[in-house]
Amino acid sequence: MTSRQRFVNTLTGRPVDRVPFIKVFGGTNAIRPEWERDQPGLSRDIDRRLQFEGVYRGWGTTPVNFWMTRRGEPEVLQEDARQVIRRYADGTVERLQKGQDYHHQYLEWPVKTRADWDRVRQRHLDPHDPERFPANWGQLVREYRGRDYPLQLTHGGVYGFARNLMGDEALLYAFYDDPDLVRSIMSGYTDMVLELWTTMVAQVQFDLVEFWEDMASKNGSLISPTLFRQFMAPQYERVVAFARAHGIEIILVDSDGYTDDLAADLVAAGVTALYPFEVGAGCDPAAVRRRFPDLGIIGGLAKECMIDGRDSIDRELTRVRSLLGLGRCIPGPDHFVLSNVSWDSYRYFMEQLRQLILTPPVSSGG
């Protein structure tokens, strides 16, 4: 089977020879910068060395721009040895911390009022902006048609897009203070995405839709089930209807934090798979599976085990067999590695995970 077939069949519950061995987080040939000093050339071929299947995280994305266009080159407002602060034409001001694990922070967001949203929507969210498709799109279409890996249609998130326009605090107040604005942002962005997808699915058969949401922390969801049903579910249902009309079965949601309490409403809205099931936030894939036997799971392994070396990694990887036993599950780390993880630890984690995935369990009986 190809990695494309394994990925789709695993998450849809169809027969599979084994689950795919994929990176889950990190991107193509992603490394910690210090690893390159000890392993020259690693940034060019880590995926080959570790024998990851598929592309990118294991499933591919396209270089189509689903965010805002016409943002211009950022204006540097301040820079020193530790950080750089810069502003974009849409009004976003961001701080980039140099050499940190969590290096990106918004200081100002582009939408504070309805007038701001009207400006952003008109100037930066035109689905027909020629900047949205890369110049080599025709060549990529030909490559995609012959691919052996899964490929996603990207949705920047119903909550996720709105939070990046307003910031979490302002958005959460706006659910109550200006609900029409929130609905307009969520529906307006989804309008744009569906318009782009209509062009894309006419040329390529896709395997999944991915929503980027990050709508939870370790303390639980940032949005209540009631608000999800009122504001977000209608947009999910539009996306699910589009996907089904075009033969796309996997609706995947990416959210950090404790997402187990969101699962019921996500499933009701048509979601078929979740990731990364952040263990450190208390996520319990087995409990979620018992409640929703048809829900796909990606991730579920704690990345922090790599900090403390091989004994810690071995203990964490004892969970792999039980995760595989759940069905519809592709085990992997819940995020890319932290800055204090060595190349030796990361390599050991991935080599041991691959062995577990590729080696069938010993039969217990006759």
MARVEX-863912 format. One record per residue: x, y, z of N, C-alpha, C in turn. Coordinates in steps of 0.001 Angstrom, whole numbers, plus 500000, padded with zeros to 6 digits. Layout:
BEGIN
XYZXYZXYZ
...
//
This chain:
BEGIN
500838498808500000500000500000500000500876501246500000
500379502336499438501083503610499498500787504304500814
501584505319501138501321506083502363499961506782502273
499570507154501065498243507764500873497139506780501248
497246505558500758496223504556501059496211504216502542
497408504081503135497459503745504566496829504852505410
497142506089505083496614507219505843495090507259505759
494569507220504551493114507313504364492411506103504960
492931504915504688492270503710505195492307503633506716
493438504040507314493514504012508776492463504913509393
492375506145508932491487507110509568490020506907509213
489748506127508175488351505836507816487929504432508223
488823503669508861488463502350509371488425501258508328
489072501458507187489128500430506162490341499521506403
490377498357505749491514497446505938492832498103505555
493879497807506312495196498400506089496251497389506524
497383497341505807498437496409506205499116496853507496
499220498157507698499733498778508923499445500268508814
499630500976509909499444502425509850500692503051509239
500593504255508688501789504904508139502719505393509244
504012505393508935505002505976509848505265507401509375
504689508354510071504764509748509641505281510625510771
505748511795510402506355512720511363505324513352512290
504151513661511776503046514346512446503345515828512645
504488516173513244504846517579513426506272517826512952
506518519038512458507883519430512153508129519935510756
507350519475509780507582519943508416508732519227507741
508873519437506446509886518743505657511288519047506170
512015517974506541513414518077506989513606519065508137
512593519239508978512699520169510108513678519629511154
514535520511511656515508520128512678515669521264513685
516265520945514823516774521980515711518074522508515107
518310523833515089519526524359514455520816523739514971
520875523447516271522113522908516830522393521488516345
521362520765515894521599519422515376522494519463514133
522314520492513321523084520611512088524584520748512374
524920521380513485526336521544513814526999520196514070
526253519291514690526800517972514987526618516984513834
525617517262513000525299516364511894525183517183510611
526291517605510021526221518432508819525389517764507717
524505518556507116523636518032506064522311517495506562
522125517448507882520889516882508433519659517651507969
519775518955507808518633519774507407518190519501505969
519009518769505236518633518410503866518005517029503774
518292516154504755517851514772504542517420514032505799
516987514750506843516548514047508048515368513125507759
514470513561506870513310512718506565513750511393505937
514747511451505061515259510225504446515973509359505487
516781509966506350517530509204507349516587508438508280
515501509101508680514583508470509623513467507689508935
513441507735507603512517506942506785511048507313507018
510793508624507215509418509073507299508709508833505971
507459508462506055506657508214504869505820509447504535
505449509544503270504677510693502840505560511912502677
504952513083502778505671514353502666505253515258503816
506041516297504057505749517300505078505523516604506420
504324516654506978504055515971508246503670514509508051
503644514060506825503140512733506487502022512872505483
501318513955505565500354514354504545500768515742504048
500474516015502788500972517229502164499992518385502247
500541519576502100499754520800501956500120521444500625
499319522380500185499635523113498962500153524499499329
500894525155498421501364526520498685500345527594498332
499073527216498222498009528205498007497857529026499287
497664530328499148497554531227500295496106531289500779
495843530681501933494506530702502537494411531759503633
495417532575503769495444533626504779495138534940504081
495703536029504514495460537325503900496553537637502882
496160538207501762497120538672500768497306540184500919
498215540736500120498471542190500080498896542737501446
499654541963502186500098542412503508501386543221503424
502096543107502306503334543855502139504467543295502969
505645543864502765506795543500503583506657544157504960
506928543423506033506760544005507356507742545137507621
507258546158508321508105547271508751508698546932510118
510009546944510217510670546650511489510559547875512392
509898547685513525509721548770514486510827548786515536
511347547602515834512386547510516874513109546183516705
514416546184516911515169544935516836516402545033517707
516692543947518409517928543828519165518358542370519120
519292541991519964519837540637519919518801539582520318
517780539984521074516816539026521591515544538926520769
515140540006520094513827540004519467513766541012518334
512711540841517514512382541830516494510874542055516556
510476543329516496509058543701516479508771544337515119
507726543846514442507451544356513107505954544477512864
505592545338511891504184545631511604503900545373510126
502730544771509854502284544504508496501242545537508061
501001545584506757500064546560506197498637546336506670
498294545121507080496929544879507557496714545377508981
497786545797509664497681546298511030498251545373512083
498650544169511696499228543226512647500610543695513101
500833543676514416502164543919514974502563542653515730
503747542117515408504172540867516023505584540985516585
505836540173517612507168540067518199507702538671517914
508926538610517406509607537343517189510780537249518144
510738536281519032511838536044519959512878535185519256
514120535584519290515170534870518590515663533684519414
515633532507518787516193531321519419515353530732520534
514042530980520543513170530465521597512240529395521037
511754528506521918510785527501521490509467528162521082
508981529043521922507712529724521647508067531168521289
508335531373520004509036532576519585508139533643518992
506862533357518769506001534267518016504881534784518910
504664536094518904503620536694519736503047537907519021
501711537965518935501053539159518409500973540217519510
501287541439519150501140542572520068499911543408519734
499576543486518443498354544158518001497731543326516891
496391543344516848495668542579515845494990543535514870
494735543066513645494224543985512618492771544394512782
491964543611513518490535543913513617490167544248515051
489736545491515234489220545931516530487762546371516419
487326546743515220485976547253514993485404546633513722
484101546848513500483485546377512267484115547047511044
484488548307511177485136549004510065486470548344509714
487217547904510734488470547196510483488215545910509698
487187545166510108486861543920509425486452544183507973
485646545198507742485243545527506373486457545849505515
487428546578506100488649546923505373489471545671505062
489660544834506061490441543619505876489780542711504842
488477542554504947487785541653504026487904542143502580
487749543432502378487795543975501030489204543934500440
490192544282501257491552544425500722492359543131500756
492150542308501778493064541199502016492458539811501830
491154539701501572490513538383501502489829538130500165
490342538690499107489793538442497781490194537038497321
489226536119497128489610534762496720490199534705495320
489970535746494521490461535767493140491768536536492996
492358536935494094493655537614494045494677536675493412
495342537096492342496314536204491688497476535809492589
497696536520493684498760536141494612498471534828495330
497241534391495304496885533210496097497499531928495549
497610531808494240498176530605493649499607530865493214
500520529907493483501918530095493068502044530063491549
503116530613491067503329530687489620503422529296488995
503886528311489744504046526963489204502862526054489532
501696526633489743500525525848490132500225524747489112
500322525035487825500054524028486808500969522829486932
502247523078487197503195521989487398502841521185488646
502473521888489727502101521201490961500869520331490758
499905520815489996498708520020489722499091518702489059
499993518743488111500432517515487449501106516565488437
501902517123489342502550516287490353501530515702491322
500572516518491758499566516044492706498747514899492119
498477514951490847497656513910490221498347512558490229
499669512550490317500400511289490344500967510938491704
500530511604492752501162511449494063500798510107494712
501634509713495701501355508524496498501216508884497978
500991510143498293500832510617499670499510511376499793
498942511467501009497695512202501193497922513710501086
496893514421500642496985515866500406495755516547500966
495977517668501662494872518344502347494428519616501644
493151519925501836492621521270501645492690521970502991
493194523183503019493466523889504268492375524901504579
491867524831505795490993525876506349491736526470507537
491953527782507527492725528423508588492005528505509916
490838527869510021490138527780511290488956528719511389
487861528212511899486696529060512163487002529937513373
487375529317514472487890530076515615489291530596515312
490129529733514709491528530075514499491732531329513677
490984531476512596491138532676511773490677533910512544
489541533796513235489016534944513983489972535365515095
490585534404515775491511534768516861492738535473516304
493165535096515088494319535757514494493983537145513977
492713537442513795492298538797513426492095539690514640
491651539109515760491220539915516898492019539670518173
492657538506518278493245538098519545492206537373520379
492649536425521202491703535604521967490806536434522877
491387537351523631490588538082524612489509538913523942
489879539678522924488883540508522241487827539657521558
488240538532520971487280537656520310486287537075521306
486784536629522448485890536017523419484884537021523974
485292538264524157484322539305524525483333539548523389
483821539527522153482972539857521010481856538844520804
482029537604521242480928536643521156479673537189521836
479867537986522876478742538542523628478465539995523258
479528540772523028479356542201522785479025542538521339
479504541724520396479257542002518976479168540683518213
478147539880518508478065538554517881477934538610516363
477317539671515839477194539766514383478563539911513716
479485540619514370480834540747513834481520539389513804
481402538624514876482036537311514924481466536409513832
480150536415513693479541535585512641480016536017511263
480138537303511055480566537808509755481998537376509447
482876537429510451484258537002510238484313535504509917
483609534715510702483672533265510512483060532836509185
481933533414508837481293533044507569482026533655506385
482518534892506545483217535544505451484498534834505082
485240534393506095486468533656505805486153532315505139
485128531628505643484763530348505046484268530528503618
483567531622503339483181531933501953484407531947501045
485450532651501488486661532770500687487315531411500467
487410530630501542488054529326501452487305528417500481
485996528373500591485219527500499710485345527923498246
485477529219498017485686529700496659487022529201496111
488058529276496925489364528760496512489315527256496280
488696526549497202488622525096497068487894524672495798
486873525425495418486125525078494210487048525048493000
487960525995492918488956525992491843489884524792491964
490298524460493173491300523421493387490751522021493135
489536521743493617489010520384493459488628520080492022
488493521109491209488246520874489785489492520330489089
490651520423489763491918520016489150492590518847489857
492320518675491155493018517678491964492016516997492892
492186515679493102491408514969494106492152515035495442
491531515621496454492147515762497769491658514661498703
492422514438499769492131513344500692491535513795502017
491785515029502401491300515499503694491165517007503693
490338517475504613490260518887504978490864519013506366
491710520027506564492235520283507903491851521685508357
491230521765509533490984523030510219492117523262511221
492714524452511201493632524838512268492846525713513248
492710525249514479491881525980515442492654526471516662
493417525593517322494091525948518585493148526720519505
492044526074519842490996526733520621490884526176522034
491998525611522543491989525078523903493363525248524522
493391525238525849494635525225526610494639523969527468
495641523821528334495666522649529211494516522664530215
493888523827530385492756523944531317491407523733530650
491401523471529337490144523208528649489921524147527488
488752524015526898488415524799525721488282526276526052
488693527131525111488503528571525253487084528991524903
486354528126524213485002528437523774484056527377524343
482901527796524813481961526862525421481263526032524355
480748524862524725479970524071523762478807524857523157
478151525680523952477028526460523425477488527421522340
478600528139522606479108529062521596479607528316520367
480208527143520551480623526355519397479418526045518516
478353525575519140477176525190518351476550526402517657
476539527541518326475894528720517761476719529375516665
478014529451516846478866530232515947479681529376514983
480254528291515480481216527544514673480587526407513886
479664525685514508479086524511513851478507524817512469
477802525949512275477274526208510925478357526274509851
479534526796510181480615526854509203481217525465508978
481337524681510041481804523309509879480863522531508972
479594522713509158478619521975508359478711522355506882
479000523612506590479199524020505196480418523325504598
481495523272505365482718522625504886482498521127504692
481832520485505646481574519052505548480728518749504311
479725519564504051478894519354502863479722519467501591
480625520443501551481507520603500394482392519369500239
482994518927501342483902517789501286483171516545500781
482016516282501323481276515085500909480902515159499432
480560516347498966480193516509497558481363516240496630
482583516294497173483774516106496348484589514891496771
483951513951497433484582512680497742485675512727498774
485659513724499655486661513859500711486050513384502018
486621512332502593486007511697503762486576512167505097
487801512665505098488474512982506357488368514472506633
487740514809507751487655516192508229488455516248509523
489654516804509458490626516767510551490709518132511224
490697518135512550490854519373513318492140519315514121
492935520375513988494178520549514741493917521558515841
494000521103517090493907522033518211494799521560519342
495587522480519870496357522211521071495419522104522267
496016521741523411495291521793524674494375520600524902
493565520717525947492643519647526328491385519761525470
491283518881524489490187518952523519489136517869523721
489312516997524723488381515886524883486942516367525061
486758517486525761485398517989525991484793518636524754
485623518908523744485108519450522490484661518356521535
485079517125521811484908516054520830483451515847520434
482531515883521390481131515604521075480576516595520063
480846517885520271480320518892519347481040518858518010
482327518559518013483064518445516757482528517289515919
482324516143516564481782514988515852480384515289515328
479568515936516134478215516271515697478224517201514499
479263518039514384479368518973513262479986518334512026
480407517061512131480921516352510967482401516064510960
483116516413512041484553516145512120484782514641512248
485772514123511534486048512683511561487391512327512182
488243513311512474489560513012513059490074514237513802
490855513990514858491450515059515665492942514787515857
493695515878516061495079515757516496495484517086517127
496513517135518008497484516067518288497228515285519572
496091515455520247495829514771521506496998514976522469
497114516204522936498249516630523746498192515973525128
499099515027525353499090514247526583499315515132527802
500230516103527684500516516977528808499348517830529234
498364517988528364497158518749528698496046517852529232
496325516539529324495341515621529892494486514882528883
494790514997527590493992514296526586494131512779526760
493024512078526563492972510631526751492380510001525495
493222509601524538492693509047523287491789507839523493
492123506973524446491309505777524665489912506142525137
489815507116526039488493507530526519487674508163525400
488331508976524573487629509583523438487177508509522458
488028507513522214487654506436521304486449505648521811
486382505406523119485233504680523663483939505443523408
484016506766523477482821507582523236482496507703521754
483526507722520926483329507966519499484148506950518699
483604505752518495484381504681517881484818504956516454
484175505906515772484518506187514378485428507406514213
485897507973515309486734509168515243488198508785515065
488856509372514055490278509135513843491142509912514822
492295509345515144493219509925516125494611509987515517
495248511148515598496651511298515194497398511920516367
498556511362516709499360511925517797499275511073519043
499056511721520192498833511010521434500075510614522211
501276510984521718502512510672522441503163511964522916
503620511975524153504166513188524756505583513451524265
505796514630523710507130514996523208508130515200524335
507655515543525543508563515860526647509452514683527037
509029513461526704509846512299527076511227512357526442
511367513060525322512664513125524634513689513946525405
513241514779526334514170515619527096515072514771527983
514501513723528578515197512966529616515910511725529108
515891511490527806516688510408527266515945509099527072
516708508021526850516146506790526326515205506070527288
515504506051528569514604505370529505513231506035529495
513210507357529492511948508087529453511207507825528137
511947507797527052511340507511525744510743506109525736
511480505141526250510980503765526268509676503661527047
509596504370528181508373504319528975507195504899528193
507431506025527512506343506644526755505898505758525594
506857505105524946506514504309523774505840502987524125
505789502637525409504993501465525778503517501691525479
503126502939525275501725503249524983501365503024523512
502363502808522668502094502742521224501186501570520882
501452500401521437500637499236521111499165499462521462
498923500067522615497526500304522991496882501336522073
497660502336521641497119503308520696496781502645519368
497677501806518874497403501096517636496187500189517782
496025499616518981494891498732519221493549499438519200
493559500750519330492300501493519283491673501441517895
492514501275516873492035501392515498491867502855515125
491938503138513843491817504505513328492783505462514017
493947504963514389494898505774515148496274505716514509
496894506892514339498270507011513855499081507645514972
499859506868515741500609507433516868501737508345516391
501988509379517173503081510283516893503221511293518005
504300512070518000504483513089519048503454514185518922
503084514773520066502020515766520034502490517122519504
503792517326519347504349518526518716505789518233518312
506412519170517634507831519038517340508620519216518637
509895518899518582510709518827519792510991520206520386
511310520204521678511712521414522379513207521660522183
513645522852522574515029523250522293516056522455523081
515647521806524177516607521037524974516552519546524661
516069519196523474516061517803523020517230517590522065
518035516580522326519192516293521473518759515527520229
519621515599519216519381514817518006519349513326518336
520209512877519233520236511466519600518899511025520183
518291511856521027517009511486521637515887511474520611
515866512486519749514824512529518725514950511338517778
516175511061517362516396509928516459515972508617517128
516328508434518380515963507209519086514450507080519194
513779508159519557512312508139519662511702507667518343
512121508287517246511520507983515954511902506592515451
513135506173515682513526504833515255512754503759516022
512551503969517320511790502997518107510308503005517722
509771504201517468508368504286517039508192503573515701
509101503782514783509007503116513483509028501601513645
509920501106514498510000499656514700508688499105515242
508076499816516168506801499370516729505695499369515670
505700500378514806504669500469513772504861499391512709
506118499126512352506382498170511288506370496713511751
506487496488513066506528495114513592505158494738514120
504513493745513547503182493365514033503275492774515432
502239492943516252502264492383517603502291490854517560
502877490257518585502939488788518671501563488261518981
501134487270518247499823486658518476499806485980519848
498678486059520522498596485506521870497928484138521904
497532483637520781496821482363520934496559481645519666
496100480445519887495884479495518861494479479385518467
//
